[in-house]
């Protein structure tokens, strides 16, 4: 009986640990994040974009935080300011040729559970500038680990004005 209790306890610990370790990496065009999710339709006069999601360790901050990088030197400066690397971030694919036609928007989002996922429904023009429409996807059950998600948007260059104000709208959707 003691061995059975010990085995069950060990199994529960392993299951809990495995739910907190590892990361979700997704890469989609148009805004889908999960297998089977529908791609969002482009909004009128909005820039085209591709999005990827990288899970990162939690750090204190006033979230969401949006970094708009329009040149390779800005990306290099952003990366040099970081204390550690973002797991899975491939900086080499964002070279000078990339920045000729696109810019990089890095949106940092804090989550109270590493099980929460996201979807970008679009980039829309507002009266005051532009807005990233982010949807927080909440599963029925989650883990107790705080994380920071890096929502990386490769955005068509030249549509959003250089000095435009960019805001983030976060809505929540419960998954079944």
C-alpha positions as CSV (number, residue, x, y, z in Angstrom):
1,X,0.0,0.0,0.0
2,X,2.9,2.4,0.8
3,X,4.5,1.7,-2.5
4,X,1.2,2.4,-4.3
5,X,0.8,5.7,-2.5
6,X,4.4,6.6,-3.2
7,X,4.0,5.7,-6.9
8,X,0.8,7.8,-7.2
9,X,2.5,10.8,-5.5
10,X,5.5,10.5,-7.8
11,X,3.3,10.2,-10.9
12,X,1.3,13.3,-9.8
13,X,4.5,15.3,-9.3
14,X,5.8,14.3,-12.7
15,X,2.5,15.3,-14.4
16,X,2.5,18.7,-12.6
17,X,6.2,19.3,-13.5
18,X,5.7,18.3,-17.2
19,X,2.8,20.7,-17.5
20,X,5.0,23.6,-16.4
21,X,8.1,22.8,-18.5
22,X,8.6,23.5,-22.2
23,X,7.1,26.0,-24.4
24,X,4.6,26.5,-27.1
25,X,6.0,27.8,-30.3
26,X,3.6,28.6,-33.1
27,X,4.0,30.5,-36.3
28,X,1.1,31.4,-38.5
29,X,0.2,34.0,-41.1
30,X,-2.9,36.2,-40.6
31,X,-3.3,35.5,-36.9
32,X,-4.1,31.9,-36.1
33,X,-2.3,30.3,-33.2
34,X,-3.7,26.9,-32.6
35,X,-4.1,23.9,-34.9
36,X,-7.6,24.1,-36.4
37,X,-8.1,27.7,-35.6
38,X,-9.4,29.8,-38.5
39,X,-7.1,32.4,-40.1
40,X,-8.4,35.9,-39.6
41,X,-9.3,37.9,-42.6
42,X,-7.2,41.0,-43.4
43,X,-8.9,44.2,-42.4
44,X,-9.3,47.0,-44.9
45,X,-6.2,49.2,-45.3
46,X,-4.4,47.2,-42.6
47,X,-0.9,45.9,-43.0
48,X,-0.3,42.3,-43.8
49,X,1.5,40.4,-41.0
50,X,2.8,37.1,-39.9
51,X,2.9,36.1,-36.2
52,X,4.8,33.7,-34.0
53,X,4.6,33.0,-30.3
54,X,7.5,32.2,-28.0
55,X,7.1,31.4,-24.3
56,X,9.6,33.1,-22.0
57,X,10.2,33.3,-18.3
58,X,8.2,35.8,-16.3
59,X,9.7,39.2,-15.6
60,X,8.2,42.1,-13.8
61,X,6.7,44.8,-16.0
62,X,3.6,46.9,-16.9
63,X,2.1,44.6,-19.6
64,X,1.3,44.5,-22.4
65,X,4.5,46.0,-23.7
66,X,5.0,46.7,-27.5
67,X,8.4,47.2,-29.1
68,X,8.3,48.5,-32.7
69,X,11.6,47.7,-34.5
70,X,12.0,49.1,-38.0
71,X,15.7,48.6,-38.6
72,X,18.3,45.9,-38.0
73,X,20.2,48.2,-35.7
74,X,17.1,48.7,-33.5
75,X,16.7,44.9,-33.3
76,X,20.4,44.5,-32.3
77,X,19.9,47.2,-29.6
78,X,16.8,45.5,-28.3
79,X,18.6,42.2,-28.1
80,X,21.6,43.7,-26.3
81,X,19.3,45.3,-23.7
82,X,17.9,41.9,-22.8
83,X,19.6,40.1,-19.9
84,X,18.9,36.6,-21.4
85,X,17.9,35.1,-24.7
86,X,14.3,34.3,-25.6
87,X,14.2,30.6,-26.2
88,X,13.5,29.8,-29.8
89,X,14.0,33.4,-31.1
90,X,15.9,33.2,-34.3
91,X,17.4,36.7,-34.7
92,X,19.4,35.7,-37.8
93,X,16.2,35.5,-40.0
94,X,15.6,39.2,-39.3
95,X,18.4,40.6,-41.5
96,X,18.8,43.8,-43.5
97,X,16.7,42.3,-46.4
98,X,13.9,41.6,-43.9
99,X,13.8,45.2,-42.7
100,X,13.6,46.5,-46.3
101,X,10.0,45.2,-46.7
102,X,8.9,44.5,-43.1
103,X,9.2,45.7,-39.6
104,X,9.2,43.7,-36.3
105,X,6.7,44.3,-33.6
106,X,7.4,42.4,-30.4
107,X,4.5,42.3,-28.0
108,X,5.2,41.1,-24.5
109,X,2.2,39.7,-22.6
110,X,2.1,38.5,-19.0
111,X,0.1,35.4,-18.1
112,X,-0.8,34.0,-14.7
113,X,-0.8,30.5,-16.3
114,X,1.5,29.0,-18.9
115,X,-1.5,27.2,-20.3
116,X,-3.0,30.4,-21.7
117,X,-2.5,30.9,-25.4
118,X,-3.1,33.8,-27.8
119,X,-4.4,34.7,-31.2
120,X,-3.9,37.9,-33.1
121,X,-7.1,38.8,-34.9
122,X,-5.6,41.7,-36.8
123,X,-4.1,45.1,-36.9
124,X,-6.7,47.8,-37.3
125,X,-6.7,51.6,-37.8
126,X,-8.2,53.7,-35.0
127,X,-8.9,57.4,-34.7
128,X,-5.7,57.8,-32.7
129,X,-3.4,55.5,-34.7
130,X,-3.3,51.7,-34.9
131,X,-4.3,48.8,-32.7
132,X,-3.2,45.2,-32.4
133,X,-6.2,43.0,-31.6
134,X,-5.0,40.2,-29.3
135,X,-7.2,37.5,-28.0
136,X,-6.2,35.6,-24.8
137,X,-7.3,32.0,-25.1
138,X,-8.1,30.4,-21.7
139,X,-8.3,26.6,-21.3
140,X,-10.7,25.0,-18.9
141,X,-7.8,24.1,-16.6
142,X,-4.4,25.8,-16.3
143,X,-1.1,25.6,-14.7
144,X,0.2,27.7,-11.8
145,X,3.2,29.1,-13.5
146,X,3.5,32.8,-14.5
147,X,5.0,33.4,-18.0
148,X,5.7,36.1,-20.4
149,X,4.7,35.4,-24.0
150,X,6.6,37.1,-26.9
151,X,4.1,37.8,-29.6
152,X,6.3,38.5,-32.6
153,X,4.7,40.2,-35.6
154,X,6.4,40.6,-38.9
155,X,4.5,43.6,-40.3
156,X,4.3,45.0,-43.8
157,X,6.5,48.1,-43.9
158,X,5.1,51.4,-45.1
159,X,1.4,51.0,-44.1
160,X,1.7,52.1,-40.5
161,X,3.2,55.6,-40.3
162,X,6.6,55.9,-38.7
163,X,5.4,58.0,-35.7
164,X,1.9,56.4,-35.4
165,X,0.6,55.6,-32.0
166,X,0.1,51.8,-31.6
167,X,-2.1,50.4,-28.9
168,X,-3.0,46.8,-27.9
169,X,-6.5,45.6,-27.3
170,X,-6.7,42.4,-25.2
171,X,-9.9,40.4,-25.1
172,X,-10.5,37.0,-23.5
173,X,-12.0,33.8,-25.0
174,X,-12.6,30.7,-23.0
175,X,-11.8,27.4,-24.7
176,X,-13.9,24.3,-24.3
